[in-house]
Amino acid sequence: MTTQLLAARRGEITPAMEQCAAREKISPEILRQRIAAGTVVITKNNRRSIAGLAVGERLTTKVNANIGSSRDDADMQNEIDKLKVAIHAGADAVMDLSTGGDIPAIRAAILADCPIPLGTVPIYQVAAENVAAGLHLMDMTGDQLLTAIDHHGRDGVDFITIHCGITRESVNRHKGQGRLLDIVSRGGSLHAKWIEYHGKENPLYERYDELLDIAREYDMTLSLGDGYRPGCLADATDRAQVQETIILGELAKRARDAGVQVMIEGPGHMPLDQIVANMKLQKRLCDNAPFYVLGPLVTDVAPGYDHITSAIGGTVAAGAGADFLCYVTPAEHLRLPTLQDVHEGVIATRIAAHAGDIAKGIPGARDWDDNMARARKRLDWNEQYRLAIDPERARARRAETNPSDDSVCTMCAALCSIKTGNDDYAALAAGEKKGS
């Protein structure tokens, strides 16, 4: 089996490259060159017939939505409904982060209804199944992890998060640093505790070549997970986080050398003034691999509104070079998201991604906004709804009140500045003078 990366290096333009180039409004050859250089990936398992998604250098910033069950809420239909809401709201990809119920069945059901790339975190399934079988979390083995990864690839998963950067070296650095909130990544904490418990190296780091063989067979993009991502502002840009990024850069090179597509995951919670430096640091340390960030969340004190704190950080991150934003919902830190939470999380993150695209000068990004301005100038409400990032919300909000003049809204009513500017008072005055 070949991969998009190997094909690109041979000078081949695949159907997926053609489709992604058309979406991005660039030439297939330019896209091929970026894939060959490792600065762009196409997330598409070779066992699926979806179009695939191009992520990376000088492309539009993409948005991912997380769904998935937990041990306390394992309703499969609810996850399918979340998938549909995420797609309707405009998510470019979804991740199934299920940790409860029949995880393979949930994944299969999501894949069957999912026309966009799907990502997973295989260690969640291993840990959940061990707990369900009455085993200790630390009883998981390298064979279990690699078997699970193979199953996810065979099922058709397009990209997987793996925490290979949690190593004995990085664990020691983390312990020496000290953190206010320790490790907040589920996968990161499992690997770190496993290393401490067994006194051995992370099996996915130790057996990385086997992992690459599996990923190459399915052309499954590796998303190298940030197990040491900061979970609060106080832990941002510490030695553990930076050390892991260095390791991920080394692993990314090994993946590319093996013909496997790879992107890098990043923070996390982070003060606003550190975001740009972190984006530049990652690109430098990881040789411009596509960067996939959660947020960043720029304050820790807004539970219930973390889709907003995330969108603020995501805008800065995207403008500074982040390629893929993972949404955060209003329910972050509180509970599993509802359907409404999923919708609001996707929309907020799409706003951040688009604002970032404008800031970094992605060709065509401003056209959308300029067309909206023209529709507003014409007081063309139907066109404004069509262009809105959330047309249903825009239409519903205006319909909640009834202006006396249908051409305006109730914000300014008869004093609408646009209507005032549009009215031809010179012609009106001339008509009155003639009539008199």
ABEGO torsion letter per residue (X at the ends): XBBAAAAAAAGBBBAAAAAAAAAAGBBAAAAAAAAAAGABBBBBBAABABAEBBBEBGBBBBBBBBBEBBAABABAAAAAAAAAAAAAAGBABBBBABABEBAAAAAAAAAAABABBBBBBAAAAAAAAAAAAGBBAAABBAAAAAAAAAAAAAAGBABBBBBAABBAAAAAAAAAAEBAAEBABAAAAAAAAAAAAAGBBBAAAAAAAAAAAAAAAAGBBBBBBBAABBABAAABGBAAAAAAAAAAAAAAAAAAAAGBBBBBBBOEBBBAAAAAAAAAAAAAAAGGBBBBBBOBBABAAABGAAAAAAAAAAAAAAAAGBABBBBBBAABGABBBBAAAAAAAAAAAAAAAAAAAAAAGBBGAAAAAAAAAAAAAAGBAAAAAAABABAAAAAAAAAABBBABAABBAAAEAABAAAAAABBAAAAAAAAAAAX
